[in-house]
């Protein structure tokens, strides 16, 4: 089990050419508070895998976000590299020193300035549209928070709401000025967006890639498929009932196995991870 968890953790390590020491500079705070909910949630690699997949499912259900993600990213060509880049950005946003996190976010915003197009339905979109950014950041916070709540030990209603509040600093830097700052605000955004959410072949393609791509070694591929099903299981309505997701959640008895994996990940030593490095940085103050 330890070997499997370490393999999941590797997906969240900085990709080639982007190595970073989160223990430096001593004492510099992160965008998210060190004693907050997000530092706890993001320290669990199983939660991050499940929550990240759940967030993408919600993103791909929104037509404009779907076109932007699928047409302008390298996910179809190299899903492993795409996941590692996204995981590194998430780690930097939560654990990185504020100055470096701000620099990374500024680079992403500049890159997104060139991402625009038209959906198959004829709707023009641009990646830096605040409406789309609000949805992307809200779904990410929901995915990670709900994955932790469901599989790693539970969060109180106040803690789930606090997670959205803690993500506010990074959301604002990305341009998601209307991103939810509470669980109630997330539910309101979901209800307002629900009429526009839809299924597509891309959702099916994404699930197929996530289940079969060589993200983990071949002997661990069943574990990879299990974690993808766990992500489908926490998707909220109406997304969970879309034709491409219907019946692809956890099977009877599998939720207990996912909970065992997630809770074991909080107990076993997984190496010198960004959360541990960031804790040393803050302790130096």
N, C-alpha and C positions, 0 to 999 in steps of 0.2 A: 504493500500500500504506500509506503514511504516513497518508493521509486516512482509510482504513478503520480503522486502529489508533486514531486519535484519536476516531473515532466510538464505538468500543468503550469507550474510556476515559471518554467523557462519561457513560456509564451508571453509572459509579462515582463521579461527582462528587456533592457534596451537593445534595439536591433543593431546589426553591424554598423560600425561607424558612429554610433550615438551613445557610447559608454558614458556613464555619468556617476559621480560619487555624491550620493544624497547626504553624506555626513558633513559636507562643506557648503558654505563657510559656517564656522561655529556660531550657533546662536541665532542665525537668521530664520525668522518664522516663515511658515508656508501660507498659502492662500486659505487653506482650511485649518481650523484650530487643532492643535496637537492633542487636546483633551476632548475632542469632539467625536461625533458618531462616524464620520467618514474615515477617520484614521483607523477605526476599528473595522469597519466594513471592508476597506480596500486592502487590509492585511491578509485577507483570506483568498488564496488563489482559486479555490473551487467556486467561491461566490463570484469572483470577478469573471471567470469563464461563463458561468450560467447567466449572470446579470448582463454581461456584454452581449451575449447572443439574444437575450430577451429584448434588450434595447434596440438592436438592429431589426428584429422582427417588427417592432412598433414603427421604426423609421421607414421600413420598406412597405408598410401598409399605407403610408401617406404618399400620394402620387408625386408631388414635386420633390420631396426628399428622396423618394425611391429613384427617380431619374438622376438626381444629382449624385447620389451614392454609387449607383450601379454603372452609370455612364462615365464617371470621371475619377474613379478610384481603381487601384490595382487589385481589387479583391478577387476578381475572376481569374487573373493571371497567377497571382501568388498570395493565396489567402493567409499563409503563415506570416509572411512579412507584413502584410496589411494589419493583421491582428497584433503583431509585436509593436508596430508603430503606434497603433491606437492605444495599446496597453501602456506604452511608455508615456504617451501624452497624458493619460489618466493619472499615472503615478506622479508625474511631474506636477500636475495640477493640484493633487492632494498633498503630496509629501515634499515636493521640491522647494528650495528656497525661493521666496517670493520674487526676487529679481530675475532669476532664471525662468521661473514659470511665466512671468510676464513677457519675457523675450520669446519663449516658445509660442505662446498664444498669439503674439503679434505676427510671427512668421506664418502661422496657420491662417490668420485673418487675411494676410496679404495673398496667400495662395488661393484662398477662397474667392478673392475678387475676380479671378479669371474663370470661375466655375459658374456657368449659366447655360441655359438652353431652353428647350421646349419639350414638355412631356408628350407621350404618344397621343394623349387626349387634346393636345393643342394649347396647353397652359404654359405660359412663359414662367421661368423660375430663375433665381440666382441664389447661390449658396449663402450669401451674406444678408439675405432677407431676414429681418428680425423675427417675423412670424415663423419661418422655418427653423431658425436657430432656437427659438423658444421650445419648439417641439423636440428637437434633437437633444437639447440639454435636459429637458424634463424627462424624456424617456430614459436617458442614461441614468439619472438620479433614481428614477423609479426602479429600473432594472436591477441595479446593484443593491439598493435598499431592500427591495422585495425578496431578492435571492437570499440575502443575509437573514431577513426575517423568517422566511419559510424554511431554510435549511440549516442555518448555523446557530440557532438558539433563540431567535425571537427578539423583536424590538418593540418597545412600547409605542403607543400612538404618538406620544410627545417626541420620542426619539426619531421616528420616521419623518415627522414634520420638521424636526431639527436638521435632518440630513439635507432637506431642500434649502433651508435657510443657510446652511454652511456652504452650499454650492453657489450661492449668490455672487460671491466675489469673482469667481472664474467665469460664470455665465455672463456677467456684465462686461468683462474684458473681451469675450468672444463676440459680443454684440447682442446677446440674448437678453435684452433689457426687460422683457416681459415674462421671463421664465418664472415658474412657480417658486415661491419662497416658503411654502407650507404644503402639507399633505392635502388639505382642503383645496388649495389653489390648484394642485395637480389634478384632483378629481374634477374640478371645474373645467380645466383645460381639456382633459380627456373627453368629458361630456360634450364640449363645444366642437371638438375635432372629430368625434366619432362618426358623424354623418358623411365625412369625406374619406374615411378609411375604407380600403378595399383590398381584395385579394388580387394576386397576379401570378403569372408563371415565374416571375423573379423570386417570389417568396419560396416557391417549391425548389427552384434552383439553389437558393441560399441554404435551405435545410439539407439538400443533398450534398452540397459542397462541405458544409460543416460536419456532416456525419461521416464522410468518406475521405476528405482531404487528409494528407499525411501530417496532421498537426501533432499527433502523438505516435510513438512507435507502433508498428503493426499489432503486437500482442495486446496493446492497450486501446485499440480501436473500439472495442465494445464499451469501454469506459467513456470514450469521447462521444459516442452515440447516446449513451445514458445522460450525459450532462446536457446535450442538445435537447433531449426530451424534457429534462427538468426545466429548461428555459421556456419551452412551449407551455409547460404546465403553469407557469406563473404569469403568462401573458394575460392582460385583463380583457374583458369583453369590450367591444365586439371582435377584437383581433383573434382571440382564442377560438372563436367559432367560424373563422374564415375557412373556406373549403380546403385551402392548402395546409392548414394547421389542424383541422378537425381529426381527432383520433391519433395524433402524433405526440401526445403528452406522455407522462409516465404510465407505466403499466402497473397492475396491482403488485404491491410490495416493494416497488422500486424507490418510492419516496424515502423509506427507511434507510436504504443503502446510500442515497444521496446525502441524507442528514449525517450518516456515519462518516462519509468522506469529508464533508464540510467541517464537522466538529473535530475530526482527527487532524485536519489541516491547522487548527488553532492550537494543537498540543505538540505536534511533532516538530523538530528542528528542520527548517527548510533552507538553511544557508543564510548568507549575509544579504538579505533582501532590502529593497528600498525603504520599507517601514522601519527596519532595525537601524539602517544607516541614518534615517531622518531622526529617529529617537536619540541617537548619539549626538547629532548636530544640535538638537534642542537642549540636551543635557549639558552641553558645553557652555550654555548661557548661565 
